[in-house]
Amino acid sequence: MLQQEWWRGAAIYQVYIRSFADGDGDGTGDLAGVRAKLPYLADLGIDAIWFNPWYPSPMDDGGYDVADYRDIEPAFGSLAEAEKLIEEAHNHDIKIIIDIVPNHCSDVHPWFAAALAAGPDSLERERFWFRRGRGEHGELPPNNWRSRFGGPAWTRVTEPDGTPGEWFLHLYSSRQPDLNWTNPEVHEEFEDILRFWFNRGVDGFRIDVADGLVKADGLPDVEDAEGGPVPYSDLDGVHEIYRTWRRIADGYPDKRVFVGEMWLPDPLRFAMYLRRDELHSAFNFDFLSCPWDAGRLREVITATLAAHAPVDAPATWVLSNHDVTRHVTRYGRADTSFSFADRQHLAPTDPVLGTRRARAAALLTMALPGGVYVYQGEELGLSEVEDLPDAVRQDPVFKRTAGADIGRDGCRVPLPWSGDAAPYGFSNNGTAPWLPQPAGWAAFTVEAQTDDPGSMLELYRRALRLRSANPALGDGRMTWLPDLPAGVLGFDRDLGFTCVVNLSPDPVELPAPDQVLLSSQPLEGSLLPPDTTVWLRT
């Protein structure tokens, strides 16, 4: 579905490199593994790949602590190999989107090392948020901001002379110092980074923490109001940054795009990022977080499309990613919603029910107007791995909350490709992967599911191919069907395509179709079973 504005209806596959495929046999996924699997991704029917950060990094936060924005993490490969990957993907008609992390870098980035060495009041420290502490001897943090990974958002440094000194801001891990976007050097640096990768053929960037770059003047304390605005998110000054970036992207003869990551409660504020001179699209987290409920889903879908319409931006639909509990697990719980405030770790889940609903949800998302994201492994029906030993967990969330939040490692376990036992073909020589895989994954491998008409993988293949070939799908309009039974969603797309989803506990009568294109579960004659989606030609 590579239209002139290809991103508006694209199916984009998210690759978390460490866990996708290990090509050199060291237990860590790498670019060699991705290159070897490009035919698999092309056969799946996707239009683009989004890569989580592939830059050199200490991996304190899975690569989101970047040490060098113009190179490749040695465990993943080399810059030359990345350039070859981009070329090979393009030969498969697959676009490449990479992560850019502009809110913070690694504490081993040369800029931060220079700032520590230079001391207070230096130009080097003006690239970050260094401040003197409060209290008689500066022993208290400069304000009350909290890290999104738990604990305070400030860490005190030891100065070059050995004395306790200033504090630096980190809204995430203490190994991820926030960059100061009031400094022109920061603007110039990232504009050059964009050009560096665009010049190597990258088709777009996914912008991490896109709402967080600008902080309020004076860095005031966060007020106690629950859910209210905070002085480090969604401030108006961020939009001028993206207008500048958009001018850079538009300066290339082919279409280069930006995708924003913003968790914002106000859909109108969210849409401001998608004005025609800013970002091209952004992740729709309201849909991801929504429970498996017909009324709630209809409200979220309607509100999403309404918010995007005034700025003529395509909506995006996503069910899982590297930060959230896999939706097979979520949909098998009594509470099927998602929230970072309560990730429901280890809550009872019914994997059979969760899988049935996940199949239905996949067809729902692929039928909605706009683009769709597929997180690696969801096409295999993988569940969250919640019983990892504490000793192997690497997410800083687990460490900073002293285990109160077990973190995000469970959705990052390496993929199973083949065989009856770990590493299930993930490593080409049988090396144990960087996170252990469950003993029961033999039935979930690509090898086991290929050519099995009832498998999740074949459902995704059929759906993505139909979506690509059907001009009614992707970007465009939709119309809700009237007078459906309670718990049932249905809508028409252009050119006679209809999608119906039964979220009720009972089978329901289908509209009379000319053709059943695809269903997430077998139909019962003319009845649509519970937790089932069907695509119809009407």
One Martini backbone bead per residue (centre of mass of N, CA, C, O) as a GRO file, in nm:
protein
  538
    1MET     BB    1   0.061   0.060   0.024
    2LEU     BB    2   0.231   0.271  -0.177
    3GLN     BB    3   0.164   0.564  -0.175
    4GLN     BB    4   0.243   0.877  -0.210
    5GLU     BB    5   0.144   0.874   0.099
    6TRP     BB    6   0.245   0.602   0.255
    7TRP     BB    7   0.178   0.650   0.568
    8ARG     BB    8  -0.143   0.670   0.577
    9GLY     BB    9  -0.168   0.323   0.520
   10ALA     BB   10   0.044   0.174   0.665
   11ALA     BB   11   0.228  -0.122   0.742
   12ILE     BB   12   0.405  -0.146   1.054
   13TYR     BB   13   0.703  -0.296   1.174
   14GLN     BB   14   0.832  -0.381   1.486
   15VAL     BB   15   1.183  -0.368   1.577
   16TYR     BB   16   1.352  -0.544   1.833
   17ILE     BB   17   1.662  -0.628   1.786
   18ARG     BB   18   1.751  -0.809   2.033
   19SER     BB   19   1.463  -1.000   1.965
   20PHE     BB   20   1.452  -1.108   1.665
   21ALA     BB   21   1.760  -1.184   1.537
   22ASP     BB   22   2.050  -1.402   1.539
   23GLY     BB   23   2.337  -1.390   1.319
   24ASP     BB   24   2.617  -1.444   1.522
   25GLY     BB   25   2.567  -1.622   1.798
   26ASP     BB   26   2.541  -1.431   2.091
   27GLY     BB   27   2.214  -1.382   2.181
   28THR     BB   28   2.185  -1.122   1.997
   29GLY     BB   29   2.030  -0.922   1.819
   30ASP     BB   30   2.061  -0.819   1.464
   31LEU     BB   31   2.120  -0.714   1.143
   32ALA     BB   32   2.169  -0.993   1.027
   33GLY     BB   33   1.896  -1.105   1.116
   34VAL     BB   34   1.719  -0.907   0.961
   35ARG     BB   35   1.825  -0.962   0.676
   36ALA     BB   36   1.738  -1.267   0.679
   37LYS     BB   37   1.415  -1.170   0.734
   38LEU     BB   38   1.302  -1.000   0.496
   39PRO     BB   39   1.128  -1.213   0.349
   40TYR     BB   40   0.929  -1.249   0.580
   41LEU     BB   41   0.826  -0.953   0.584
   42ALA     BB   42   0.734  -0.942   0.292
   43ASP     BB   43   0.534  -1.185   0.319
   44LEU     BB   44   0.353  -1.057   0.537
   45GLY     BB   45   0.283  -0.736   0.423
   46ILE     BB   46   0.466  -0.500   0.470
   47ASP     BB   47   0.585  -0.147   0.433
   48ALA     BB   48   0.740  -0.119   0.718
   49ILE     BB   49   1.013  -0.037   0.944
   50TRP     BB   50   1.054  -0.016   1.297
   51PHE     BB   51   1.327   0.095   1.488
   52ASN     BB   52   1.476   0.067   1.748
   53PRO     BB   53   1.745   0.159   1.884
   54TRP     BB   54   2.087   0.132   1.708
   55TYR     BB   55   2.277   0.262   1.894
   56PRO     BB   56   2.513   0.333   2.088
   57SER     BB   57   2.500   0.153   2.413
   58PRO     BB   58   2.464   0.047   2.752
   59MET     BB   59   2.161  -0.057   2.803
   60ASP     BB   60   1.984   0.063   3.040
   61ASP     BB   61   1.729   0.134   2.812
   62GLY     BB   62   1.730  -0.036   2.540
   63GLY     BB   63   1.881   0.228   2.380
   64TYR     BB   64   1.762   0.510   2.513
   65ASP     BB   65   2.079   0.535   2.571
   66VAL     BB   66   2.266   0.749   2.390
   67ALA     BB   67   2.611   0.778   2.268
   68ASP     BB   68   2.557   0.766   1.937
   69TYR     BB   69   2.377   0.904   1.654
   70ARG     BB   70   2.612   0.800   1.411
   71ASP     BB   71   2.570   0.490   1.489
   72ILE     BB   72   2.629   0.144   1.574
   73GLU     BB   73   2.580  -0.104   1.765
   74PRO     BB   74   2.808  -0.354   1.786
   75ALA     BB   75   2.602  -0.588   1.857
   76PHE     BB   76   2.445  -0.524   1.570
   77GLY     BB   77   2.696  -0.378   1.411
   78SER     BB   78   2.717  -0.156   1.133
   79LEU     BB   79   2.694   0.106   0.929
   80ALA     BB   80   2.728  -0.053   0.668
   81GLU     BB   81   2.500  -0.257   0.739
   82ALA     BB   82   2.271  -0.054   0.755
   83GLU     BB   83   2.292   0.041   0.463
   84LYS     BB   84   2.232  -0.240   0.346
   85LEU     BB   85   1.956  -0.278   0.476
   86ILE     BB   86   1.816  -0.043   0.342
   87GLU     BB   87   1.858  -0.144   0.053
   88GLU     BB   88   1.718  -0.424   0.084
   89ALA     BB   89   1.444  -0.322   0.174
   90HIS     BB   90   1.387  -0.154  -0.082
   91ASN     BB   91   1.391  -0.410  -0.267
   92HIS     BB   92   1.116  -0.500  -0.094
   93ASP     BB   93   0.936  -0.242  -0.045
   94ILE     BB   94   1.075  -0.129   0.229
   95LYS     BB   95   1.063   0.081   0.477
   96ILE     BB   96   1.254   0.313   0.699
   97ILE     BB   97   1.234   0.342   1.057
   98ILE     BB   98   1.374   0.543   1.316
   99ASP     BB   99   1.492   0.620   1.610
  100ILE     BB  100   1.460   0.917   1.812
  101VAL     BB  101   1.640   1.079   2.104
  102PRO     BB  102   1.585   1.414   2.224
  103ASN     BB  103   1.554   1.429   2.547
  104HIS     BB  104   1.796   1.216   2.571
  105CYS     BB  105   2.089   1.059   2.691
  106SER     BB  106   2.381   0.936   2.776
  107ASP     BB  107   2.629   0.931   3.030
  108VAL     BB  108   2.849   0.853   2.779
  109HIS     BB  109   2.827   1.090   2.636
  110PRO     BB  110   3.042   1.333   2.544
  111TRP     BB  111   2.883   1.571   2.657
  112PHE     BB  112   2.854   1.465   2.953
  113ALA     BB  113   3.149   1.422   3.015
  114ALA     BB  114   3.220   1.723   2.974
  115ALA     BB  115   3.030   1.837   3.192
  116LEU     BB  116   3.161   1.700   3.436
  117ALA     BB  117   3.453   1.815   3.388
  118ALA     BB  118   3.388   2.134   3.380
  119GLY     BB  119   3.164   2.228   3.557
  120PRO     BB  120   3.034   2.489   3.678
  121ASP     BB  121   2.924   2.731   3.449
  122SER     BB  122   2.941   2.583   3.185
  123LEU     BB  123   2.885   2.522   2.856
  124GLU     BB  124   2.851   2.213   2.878
  125ARG     BB  125   2.606   2.230   3.091
  126GLU     BB  126   2.398   2.382   2.891
  127ARG     BB  127   2.300   2.104   2.749
  128PHE     BB  128   2.173   2.079   3.028
  129TRP     BB  129   2.021   2.025   3.368
  130PHE     BB  130   2.190   2.214   3.573
  131ARG     BB  131   2.168   2.237   3.940
  132ARG     BB  132   2.125   2.365   4.229
  133GLY     BB  133   2.049   2.293   4.535
  134ARG     BB  134   1.867   2.261   4.802
  135GLY     BB  135   1.939   2.398   5.086
  136GLU     BB  136   2.209   2.471   5.274
  137HIS     BB  137   2.400   2.246   5.085
  138GLY     BB  138   2.244   2.127   4.830
  139GLU     BB  139   2.092   1.839   4.925
  140LEU     BB  140   1.848   1.914   4.747
  141PRO     BB  141   1.651   1.907   4.509
  142PRO     BB  142   1.541   2.155   4.290
  143ASN     BB  143   1.283   1.965   4.275
  144ASN     BB  144   0.977   1.743   4.259
  145TRP     BB  145   1.053   1.566   4.042
  146ARG     BB  146   0.972   1.262   3.869
  147SER     BB  147   1.044   0.970   3.759
  148ARG     BB  148   0.909   0.744   3.523
  149PHE     BB  149   1.093   0.505   3.683
  150GLY     BB  150   1.132   0.620   3.950
  151GLY     BB  151   1.189   0.849   4.156
  152PRO     BB  152   1.394   1.089   4.119
  153ALA     BB  153   1.488   1.349   3.863
  154TRP     BB  154   1.760   1.363   4.042
  155THR     BB  155   2.126   1.398   4.034
  156ARG     BB  156   2.417   1.400   4.208
  157VAL     BB  157   2.733   1.528   4.176
  158THR     BB  158   3.077   1.496   4.141
  159GLU     BB  159   3.321   1.696   4.139
  160PRO     BB  160   3.642   1.734   4.030
  161ASP     BB  161   3.721   1.799   4.351
  162GLY     BB  162   3.510   1.587   4.521
  163THR     BB  163   3.253   1.741   4.560
  164PRO     BB  164   2.946   1.814   4.617
  165GLY     BB  165   2.708   1.918   4.375
  166GLU     BB  166   2.526   1.917   4.127
  167TRP     BB  167   2.229   1.875   3.944
  168PHE     BB  168   2.054   1.641   3.729
  169LEU     BB  169   1.829   1.580   3.478
  170HIS     BB  170   1.591   1.283   3.482
  171LEU     BB  171   1.295   1.146   3.360
  172TYR     BB  172   1.445   0.883   3.386
  173SER     BB  173   1.715   0.760   3.404
  174SER     BB  174   2.025   0.835   3.555
  175ARG     BB  175   2.147   0.753   3.249
  176GLN     BB  176   1.937   1.003   3.130
  177PRO     BB  177   2.005   1.295   3.039
  178ASP     BB  178   1.865   1.588   2.987
  179LEU     BB  179   1.811   1.802   2.738
  180ASN     BB  180   1.867   2.149   2.638
  181TRP     BB  181   1.633   2.332   2.432
  182THR     BB  182   1.762   2.632   2.480
  183ASN     BB  183   2.002   2.526   2.315
  184PRO     BB  184   2.131   2.564   2.001
  185GLU     BB  185   2.315   2.311   1.988
  186VAL     BB  186   2.087   2.103   2.002
  187HIS     BB  187   1.946   2.176   1.745
  188GLU     BB  188   2.187   2.136   1.551
  189GLU     BB  189   2.246   1.844   1.612
  190PHE     BB  190   1.966   1.718   1.524
  191GLU     BB  191   1.961   1.824   1.239
  192ASP     BB  192   2.215   1.663   1.156
  193ILE     BB  193   2.109   1.381   1.222
  194LEU     BB  194   1.884   1.372   1.021
  195ARG     BB  195   2.063   1.404   0.768
  196PHE     BB  196   2.245   1.161   0.806
  197TRP     BB  197   2.006   0.950   0.763
  198PHE     BB  198   1.868   1.051   0.512
  199ASN     BB  199   2.136   1.018   0.336
  200ARG     BB  200   2.099   0.685   0.396
  201GLY     BB  201   1.766   0.629   0.339
  202VAL     BB  202   1.587   0.712   0.547
  203ASP     BB  203   1.222   0.755   0.579
  204GLY     BB  204   1.219   0.787   0.906
  205PHE     BB  205   1.088   0.899   1.233
  206ARG     BB  206   1.073   0.810   1.566
  207ILE     BB  207   0.965   1.006   1.845
  208ASP     BB  208   1.077   1.027   2.148
  209VAL     BB  209   0.916   1.207   2.357
  210ALA     BB  210   0.775   1.450   2.185
  211ASP     BB  211   0.653   1.630   2.442
  212GLY     BB  212   0.944   1.675   2.636
  213LEU     BB  213   1.165   1.896   2.551
  214VAL     BB  214   1.007   2.118   2.699
  215LYS     BB  215   1.051   2.342   2.967
  216ALA     BB  216   0.972   2.526   3.218
  217ASP     BB  217   1.027   2.809   3.344
  218GLY     BB  218   1.226   2.743   3.633
  219LEU     BB  219   1.137   2.462   3.719
  220PRO     BB  220   0.875   2.391   3.855
  221ASP     BB  221   0.678   2.254   4.051
  222VAL     BB  222   0.464   2.006   4.100
  223GLU     BB  223   0.152   1.978   4.133
  224ASP     BB  224  -0.103   1.791   4.299
  225ALA     BB  225  -0.273   1.760   4.060
  226GLU     BB  226  -0.437   1.510   3.927
  227GLY     BB  227  -0.372   1.503   3.582
  228GLY     BB  228  -0.231   1.749   3.529
  229PRO     BB  229  -0.022   1.963   3.438
  230VAL     BB  230   0.321   1.965   3.332
  231PRO     BB  231   0.656   2.117   3.314
  232TYR     BB  232   0.744   1.852   3.087
  233SER     BB  233   0.473   1.873   2.896
  234ASP     BB  234   0.325   2.008   2.629
  235LEU     BB  235   0.471   2.259   2.522
  236ASP     BB  236   0.458   2.500   2.281
  237GLY     BB  237   0.770   2.507   2.195
  238VAL     BB  238   0.783   2.225   2.041
  239HIS     BB  239   0.665   2.306   1.756
  240GLU     BB  240   0.912   2.454   1.633
  241ILE     BB  241   1.090   2.210   1.609
  242TYR     BB  242   0.902   2.052   1.402
  243ARG     BB  243   0.906   2.263   1.182
  244THR     BB  244   1.204   2.236   1.123
  245TRP     BB  245   1.208   1.935   1.062
  246ARG     BB  246   1.005   1.943   0.827
  247ARG     BB  247   1.183   2.110   0.637
  248ILE     BB  248   1.394   1.893   0.608
  249ALA     BB  249   1.217   1.664   0.495
  250ASP     BB  250   1.099   1.842   0.251
  251GLY     BB  251   1.395   1.866   0.108
  252TYR     BB  252   1.326   1.597  -0.005
  253PRO     BB  253   1.212   1.438  -0.290
  254ASP     BB  254   1.111   1.239  -0.099
  255LYS     BB  255   0.929   1.083   0.148
  256ARG     BB  256   0.958   1.209   0.475
  257VAL     BB  257   0.905   1.104   0.821
  258PHE     BB  258   0.698   1.155   1.123
  259VAL     BB  259   0.668   0.995   1.450
  260GLY     BB  260   0.483   1.025   1.741
  261GLU     BB  261   0.541   1.013   2.104
  262MET     BB  262   0.228   1.059   2.284
  263TRP     BB  263   0.094   1.090   2.618
  264LEU     BB  264  -0.223   1.231   2.580
  265PRO     BB  265  -0.540   1.341   2.706
  266ASP     BB  266  -0.568   1.559   2.470
  267PRO     BB  267  -0.680   1.552   2.145
  268LEU     BB  268  -0.618   1.847   2.063
  269ARG     BB  269  -0.323   1.855   2.146
  270PHE     BB  270  -0.238   1.616   1.975
  271ALA     BB  271  -0.317   1.742   1.691
  272MET     BB  272  -0.102   1.973   1.682
  273TYR     BB  273   0.135   1.780   1.582
  274LEU     BB  274  -0.041   1.730   1.287
  275ARG     BB  275   0.024   1.950   1.135
  276ARG     BB  276   0.138   2.020   0.813
  277ASP     BB  277   0.424   2.145   0.963
  278GLU     BB  278   0.482   1.873   1.114
  279LEU     BB  279   0.373   1.589   1.182
  280HIS     BB  280   0.240   1.300   1.027
  281SER     BB  281   0.229   1.117   1.294
  282ALA     BB  282   0.074   0.915   1.567
  283PHE     BB  283   0.023   0.751   1.841
  284ASN     BB  284  -0.265   0.550   1.956
  285PHE     BB  285  -0.317   0.502   2.295
  286ASP     BB  286  -0.620   0.487   2.348
  287PHE     BB  287  -0.661   0.222   2.196
  288LEU     BB  288  -0.462   0.042   2.348
  289SER     BB  289  -0.604   0.104   2.642
  290CYS     BB  290  -0.859  -0.020   2.564
  291PRO     BB  291  -1.108  -0.204   2.626
  292TRP     BB  292  -1.304  -0.496   2.560
  293ASP     BB  293  -1.540  -0.273   2.435
  294ALA     BB  294  -1.770  -0.150   2.232
  295GLY     BB  295  -1.828   0.134   2.345
  296ARG     BB  296  -1.534   0.225   2.395
  297LEU     BB  297  -1.422   0.179   2.112
  298ARG     BB  298  -1.610   0.369   1.964
  299GLU     BB  299  -1.525   0.624   2.112
  300VAL     BB  300  -1.223   0.617   2.032
  301ILE     BB  301  -1.252   0.610   1.728
  302THR     BB  302  -1.421   0.866   1.695
  303ALA     BB  303  -1.225   1.062   1.843
  304THR     BB  304  -0.980   1.014   1.664
  305LEU     BB  305  -1.101   1.101   1.391
  306ALA     BB  306  -1.190   1.385   1.487
  307ALA     BB  307  -0.900   1.490   1.562
  308HIS     BB  308  -0.769   1.443   1.267
  309ALA     BB  309  -0.945   1.596   1.057
  310PRO     BB  310  -0.858   1.908   1.080
  311VAL     BB  311  -0.540   1.806   0.995
  312ASP     BB  312  -0.523   1.573   0.789
  313ALA     BB  313  -0.461   1.307   0.954
  314PRO     BB  314  -0.356   1.000   1.018
  315ALA     BB  315  -0.433   0.735   1.175
  316THR     BB  316  -0.332   0.510   1.438
  317TRP     BB  317  -0.289   0.149   1.501
  318VAL     BB  318  -0.237  -0.013   1.826
  319LEU     BB  319  -0.170  -0.295   2.060
  320SER     BB  320   0.154  -0.309   2.069
  321ASN     BB  321   0.477  -0.294   2.249
  322HIS     BB  322   0.785  -0.246   2.425
  323ASP     BB  323   0.604  -0.114   2.690
  324VAL     BB  324   0.370  -0.331   2.681
  325THR     BB  325   0.139  -0.549   2.733
  326ARG     BB  326   0.044  -0.802   2.580
  327HIS     BB  327  -0.272  -0.857   2.435
  328VAL     BB  328  -0.321  -1.151   2.500
  329THR     BB  329  -0.308  -1.099   2.806
  330ARG     BB  330  -0.506  -0.865   2.845
  331TYR     BB  331  -0.763  -1.013   2.703
  332GLY     BB  332  -0.762  -1.245   2.951
  333ARG     BB  333  -0.879  -1.045   3.145
  334ALA     BB  334  -1.096  -0.879   3.338
  335ASP     BB  335  -0.899  -0.640   3.276
  336THR     BB  336  -0.842  -0.505   2.938
  337SER     BB  337  -0.676  -0.279   3.008
  338PHE     BB  338  -0.432  -0.002   3.000
  339SER     BB  339  -0.175   0.091   3.255
  340PHE     BB  340   0.098   0.230   3.410
  341ALA     BB  341  -0.023   0.245   3.702
  342ASP     BB  342  -0.152  -0.061   3.618
  343ARG     BB  343  -0.016  -0.357   3.482
  344GLN     BB  344  -0.112  -0.633   3.612
  345HIS     BB  345   0.086  -0.811   3.730
  346LEU     BB  346  -0.007  -1.147   3.750
  347ALA     BB  347  -0.273  -1.156   3.649
  348PRO     BB  348  -0.520  -1.329   3.560
  349THR     BB  349  -0.522  -1.544   3.260
  350ASP     BB  350  -0.674  -1.627   2.939
  351PRO     BB  351  -0.524  -1.742   2.657
  352VAL     BB  352  -0.764  -1.824   2.480
  353LEU     BB  353  -0.926  -1.565   2.502
  354GLY     BB  354  -0.699  -1.370   2.425
  355THR     BB  355  -0.654  -1.487   2.141
  356ARG     BB  356  -0.934  -1.444   2.026
  357ARG     BB  357  -0.931  -1.134   2.065
  358ALA     BB  358  -0.670  -1.076   1.910
  359ARG     BB  359  -0.780  -1.160   1.635
  360ALA     BB  360  -1.009  -0.956   1.628
  361ALA     BB  361  -0.835  -0.699   1.670
  362ALA     BB  362  -0.663  -0.720   1.417
  363LEU     BB  363  -0.899  -0.679   1.212
  364LEU     BB  364  -0.992  -0.413   1.319
  365THR     BB  365  -0.732  -0.241   1.278
  366MET     BB  366  -0.702  -0.309   0.961
  367ALA     BB  367  -0.993  -0.158   0.895
  368LEU     BB  368  -0.907   0.107   0.970
  369PRO     BB  369  -0.833   0.430   0.932
  370GLY     BB  370  -0.506   0.414   0.820
  371GLY     BB  371  -0.259   0.305   1.021
  372VAL     BB  372  -0.050   0.012   1.110
  373TYR     BB  373   0.080  -0.173   1.389
  374VAL     BB  374   0.340  -0.430   1.436
  375TYR     BB  375   0.452  -0.627   1.686
  376GLN     BB  376   0.676  -0.833   1.744
  377GLY     BB  377   0.488  -1.147   1.778
  378GLU     BB  378   0.183  -1.095   1.733
  379GLU     BB  379   0.174  -1.287   1.473
  380LEU     BB  380   0.220  -1.540   1.696
  381GLY     BB  381   0.065  -1.500   1.979
  382LEU     BB  382   0.215  -1.371   2.206
  383SER     BB  383   0.288  -1.359   2.534
  384GLU     BB  384   0.352  -1.260   2.831
  385VAL     BB  385   0.654  -1.276   3.027
  386GLU     BB  386   0.617  -1.299   3.387
  387ASP     BB  387   0.845  -1.541   3.491
  388LEU     BB  388   1.097  -1.403   3.524
  389PRO     BB  389   1.382  -1.381   3.658
  390ASP     BB  390   1.521  -1.137   3.840
  391ALA     BB  391   1.823  -1.177   3.738
  392VAL     BB  392   1.738  -1.100   3.418
  393ARG     BB  393   1.645  -0.831   3.461
  394GLN     BB  394   1.680  -0.491   3.281
  395ASP     BB  395   1.480  -0.297   3.363
  396PRO     BB  396   1.478   0.007   3.528
  397VAL     BB  397   1.204  -0.018   3.659
  398PHE     BB  398   1.272  -0.255   3.844
  399LYS     BB  399   1.506  -0.112   3.996
  400ARG     BB  400   1.362   0.171   4.084
  401THR     BB  401   1.116  -0.013   4.236
  402ALA     BB  402   1.220  -0.273   4.377
  403GLY     BB  403   0.998  -0.467   4.212
  404ALA     BB  404   0.708  -0.343   4.202
  405ASP     BB  405   0.796  -0.322   3.899
  406ILE     BB  406   0.877  -0.562   3.653
  407GLY     BB  407   0.827  -0.443   3.377
  408ARG     BB  408   0.925  -0.494   3.007
  409ASP     BB  409   1.060  -0.776   2.943
  410GLY     BB  410   0.804  -0.962   2.866
  411CYS     BB  411   0.789  -0.814   2.559
  412ARG     BB  412   1.126  -0.886   2.487
  413VAL     BB  413   1.136  -1.165   2.408
  414PRO     BB  414   1.265  -1.370   2.204
  415LEU     BB  415   1.200  -1.510   1.915
  416PRO     BB  416   1.030  -1.778   1.754
  417TRP     BB  417   1.120  -1.984   1.464
  418SER     BB  418   1.225  -2.281   1.561
  419GLY     BB  419   1.155  -2.569   1.696
  420ASP     BB  420   1.132  -2.736   2.038
  421ALA     BB  421   1.359  -2.539   2.161
  422ALA     BB  422   1.564  -2.356   2.304
  423PRO     BB  423   1.597  -2.079   2.085
  424TYR     BB  424   1.410  -2.124   1.835
  425GLY     BB  425   1.617  -2.000   1.607
  426PHE     BB  426   1.736  -1.728   1.700
  427SER     BB  427   2.004  -1.874   1.700
  428ASN     BB  428   2.237  -2.020   1.471
  429ASN     BB  429   2.388  -2.204   1.739
  430GLY     BB  430   2.213  -2.218   2.026
  431THR     BB  431   2.231  -1.975   2.183
  432ALA     BB  432   2.151  -1.812   2.447
  433PRO     BB  433   1.951  -1.571   2.518
  434TRP     BB  434   1.927  -1.267   2.688
  435LEU     BB  435   1.640  -1.392   2.717
  436PRO     BB  436   1.432  -1.617   2.829
  437GLN     BB  437   1.242  -1.877   2.709
  438PRO     BB  438   0.981  -2.056   2.698
  439ALA     BB  439   0.897  -2.396   2.698
  440GLY     BB  440   0.599  -2.341   2.527
  441TRP     BB  441   0.694  -2.228   2.210
  442ALA     BB  442   0.676  -2.436   1.973
  443ALA     BB  443   0.379  -2.350   1.863
  444PHE     BB  444   0.494  -2.032   1.796
  445THR     BB  445   0.645  -2.069   1.557
  446VAL     BB  446   0.696  -2.008   1.236
  447GLU     BB  447   0.717  -2.301   1.146
  448ALA     BB  448   0.448  -2.409   1.284
  449GLN     BB  449   0.249  -2.182   1.139
  450THR     BB  450   0.315  -2.246   0.866
  451ASP     BB  451   0.033  -2.344   0.680
  452ASP     BB  452  -0.166  -2.284   0.916
  453PRO     BB  453  -0.491  -2.180   0.891
  454GLY     BB  454  -0.525  -2.135   1.227
  455SER     BB  455  -0.312  -1.932   1.258
  456MET     BB  456  -0.189  -1.629   1.333
  457LEU     BB  457   0.006  -1.589   1.099
  458GLU     BB  458  -0.200  -1.646   0.867
  459LEU     BB  459  -0.391  -1.421   0.942
  460TYR     BB  460  -0.192  -1.188   0.895
  461ARG     BB  461  -0.122  -1.249   0.605
  462ARG     BB  462  -0.405  -1.223   0.487
  463ALA     BB  463  -0.473  -0.941   0.597
  464LEU     BB  464  -0.233  -0.777   0.476
  465ARG     BB  465  -0.288  -0.851   0.183
  466LEU     BB  466  -0.575  -0.747   0.162
  467ARG     BB  467  -0.512  -0.460   0.250
  468SER     BB  468  -0.316  -0.396   0.012
  469ALA     BB  469  -0.532  -0.481  -0.226
  470ASN     BB  470  -0.750  -0.292  -0.087
  471PRO     BB  471  -0.881   0.026  -0.151
  472ALA     BB  472  -1.068   0.048   0.116
  473LEU     BB  473  -0.809   0.046   0.269
  474GLY     BB  474  -0.674   0.236   0.496
  475ASP     BB  475  -0.702   0.518   0.384
  476GLY     BB  476  -1.006   0.702   0.483
  477ARG     BB  477  -1.331   0.608   0.513
  478MET     BB  478  -1.612   0.578   0.752
  479THR     BB  479  -1.918   0.387   0.851
  480TRP     BB  480  -2.145   0.334   1.066
  481LEU     BB  481  -2.353   0.091   1.166
  482PRO     BB  482  -2.678   0.047   1.215
  483ASP     BB  483  -2.865  -0.143   1.430
  484LEU     BB  484  -2.701  -0.301   1.636
  485PRO     BB  485  -2.624  -0.500   1.860
  486ALA     BB  486  -2.523  -0.541   2.154
  487GLY     BB  487  -2.169  -0.558   2.127
  488VAL     BB  488  -2.160  -0.436   1.827
  489LEU     BB  489  -1.945  -0.376   1.552
  490GLY     BB  490  -1.983  -0.157   1.254
  491PHE     BB  491  -1.839  -0.097   0.918
  492ASP     BB  492  -1.782   0.106   0.642
  493ARG     BB  493  -1.619   0.110   0.344
  494ASP     BB  494  -1.524   0.163   0.061
  495LEU     BB  495  -1.628  -0.047  -0.192
  496GLY     BB  496  -1.790  -0.273  -0.013
  497PHE     BB  497  -1.671  -0.270   0.285
  498THR     BB  498  -1.704  -0.487   0.580
  499CYS     BB  499  -1.701  -0.459   0.943
  500VAL     BB  500  -1.742  -0.710   1.208
  501VAL     BB  501  -1.786  -0.702   1.575
  502ASN     BB  502  -1.809  -0.947   1.840
  503LEU     BB  503  -1.843  -0.857   2.200
  504SER     BB  504  -2.045  -1.053   2.274
  505PRO     BB  505  -2.178  -1.359   2.422
  506ASP     BB  506  -2.329  -1.385   2.139
  507PRO     BB  507  -2.448  -1.471   1.862
  508VAL     BB  508  -2.477  -1.309   1.535
  509GLU     BB  509  -2.623  -1.169   1.273
  510LEU     BB  510  -2.546  -1.123   0.952
  511PRO     BB  511  -2.500  -0.962   0.695
  512ALA     BB  512  -2.560  -0.986   0.364
  513PRO     BB  513  -2.319  -1.124   0.171
  514ASP     BB  514  -2.123  -1.170  -0.110
  515GLN     BB  515  -1.849  -1.194   0.078
  516VAL     BB  516  -1.611  -1.372   0.257
  517LEU     BB  517  -1.288  -1.277   0.330
  518LEU     BB  518  -1.262  -1.274   0.664
  519SER     BB  519  -1.196  -1.453   0.976
  520SER     BB  520  -1.099  -1.508   1.311
  521GLN     BB  521  -1.336  -1.716   1.302
  522PRO     BB  522  -1.548  -1.943   1.255
  523LEU     BB  523  -1.843  -1.964   1.130
  524GLU     BB  524  -2.210  -2.005   1.207
  525GLY     BB  525  -2.294  -1.969   0.931
  526SER     BB  526  -2.472  -1.663   0.979
  527LEU     BB  527  -2.292  -1.650   1.236
  528LEU     BB  528  -2.131  -1.449   1.485
  529PRO     BB  529  -1.920  -1.501   1.707
  530PRO     BB  530  -1.769  -1.446   1.976
  531ASP     BB  531  -1.490  -1.275   1.948
  532THR     BB  532  -1.542  -1.169   1.636
  533THR     BB  533  -1.414  -1.106   1.305
  534VAL     BB  534  -1.540  -0.965   0.989
  535TRP     BB  535  -1.495  -0.970   0.637
  536LEU     BB  536  -1.684  -0.795   0.384
  537ARG     BB  537  -1.864  -0.823   0.082
  538THR     BB  538  -2.147  -0.589  -0.014
   0.00000   0.00000   0.00000
